[in-house]
């Protein structure tokens, strides 16, 4: 099955400036803006915001 352009793979980079990243998929139809998720950053040792990078 082919990868859908509607659900691309995106990278999420930590806003704490540590350079730690997560990789996930998102639905462009429902989330057109840049995604910001609150996830755990093991370098800092706490939950911080992770912003979509392009």
C-alpha positions as CSV (number, residue, x, y, z in Angstrom):
1,X,0.0,0.0,0.0
2,X,1.4,3.4,-1.0
3,X,2.1,6.1,1.5
4,X,-0.6,8.8,1.5
5,X,0.3,12.4,0.8
6,X,-2.7,13.3,3.0
7,X,-0.9,11.9,6.1
8,X,2.8,12.9,5.7
9,X,5.6,12.0,8.1
10,X,6.6,15.0,10.2
11,X,9.4,15.7,12.7
12,X,8.7,17.3,16.0
13,X,11.7,19.3,17.5
14,X,11.9,20.2,21.2
15,X,11.3,23.9,22.1
16,X,13.7,23.6,25.0
17,X,16.6,23.8,22.5
18,X,18.1,20.4,23.2
19,X,17.8,19.2,19.6
20,X,15.7,16.1,20.6
21,X,13.1,15.0,18.0
22,X,10.1,12.8,17.7
23,X,8.7,11.5,14.4
24,X,5.0,11.1,13.8
25,X,2.3,11.3,11.1
26,X,-0.4,13.9,10.8
27,X,-3.6,14.5,8.8
28,X,-3.2,17.6,6.7
29,X,-6.9,17.9,6.2
30,X,-7.7,18.3,9.9
31,X,-4.4,19.9,11.1
32,X,-3.3,22.4,8.4
33,X,-1.3,24.5,10.9
34,X,2.0,23.5,12.4
35,X,1.5,20.9,15.1
36,X,2.6,21.6,18.7
37,X,2.5,18.6,21.1
38,X,3.6,18.4,24.8
39,X,5.9,15.4,25.1
40,X,8.7,14.2,27.3
41,X,12.3,15.5,26.6
42,X,14.8,13.1,28.2
43,X,17.7,15.6,27.9
44,X,15.9,18.2,30.0
45,X,14.1,15.5,32.1
46,X,10.6,17.0,31.8
47,X,7.7,17.6,29.5
48,X,8.1,20.5,27.0
49,X,6.4,21.6,23.8
50,X,7.5,19.9,20.6
51,X,6.9,21.9,17.4
52,X,6.5,20.6,13.9
53,X,9.5,21.3,11.7
54,X,9.4,21.4,7.9
